[in-house]
Amino acid sequence: MPRYLIERNFGRIDDEKMRGYSVESARILKDDMTGVAWVHSHVAIAPDGTIRTFCVYVAPDVDHLHEHADRLGGHEIEAIYEIGGDVAPSDFIA
């Protein structure tokens, strides 16, 4: 099944509200969206103070990711990329 990297913009929110979105996201996936899995996320603070996340998901297609985002609300998807592979420094250093 394909993996995707999703870049999201949550605007200027505090840690408590961000945690609420994370809990709700996990609940939606567990209760309502068979076949979609949240692998992990990186939470970043942009220079303008907005919260952005870079999340890896496994899903049958991009439509499922948009459906999840619509149910979650409170953010904008800036980009979705299908992941073609993974590399690490250990792959290149003997």
Buried (B, 14 or more C-beta within 10 A) or exposed (E): EEBBBBBBEBEEBEEEBBEEBBEBBEEBBEEEBEEBBBEEBEBEEEEEEEBBBBBBBBBEBBEBBBBBBEBBEBBEBEEBEEEEEEEEEEEEEE
